[in-house]
């Protein structure tokens, strides 16, 4: 049984960020508490400080959630009992996402390619660091679509070497086509 793994993700960067983000969240929360404790009358500075720290805290919590759900887990695909099985596994124990797709129901596998950023500067794109982008789409004959394999760095101007992800995509497509041809040949016999 051949397993295809998404090895294009820089796991160390995301693990470092997830370790760092709770400390940042603690200090933002501490700042929020300090502003609230010195809140004796309504003024623009206090309201602005509260609003800004709540927004930062939200971004930090969202980053932690997306980092744990999408970027730290290992992703793998394999074929078992005429089904394509996709798994997103966290710490070798917890399965966050599992898909079982019958091979002959698959019509096409598409690579959506790199994303075009909505902003033009690199510093603003860093705000989307923990936004998941599931790059490979499996189209079914029934019209249903499944999205798999999170691309950790989907923006084209930062993707200097996209070959690892493309190689994973090619291996997945070849494996599915080969298995489909085996099953159709066995059906004919």
Buried (B, 14 or more C-beta within 10 A) or exposed (E): EEEBBBEBBEEEBBEEBBEEBEEBBEEBBEBBEEBEEEEEEEEEEBEEBBEBBEEBBEBBBEBBEBBBBBBBBBBBBBBEEEBBBBBBBBEEEEEBBEBEBEBEBBEEBBBEBBBEBEEEEEEEBEEBBBEBBBBBBBBBEEEEEBBBBBBBBBBEEEBEEBEEBEEBBEBBBEBBEEBBEEBEEEEEE
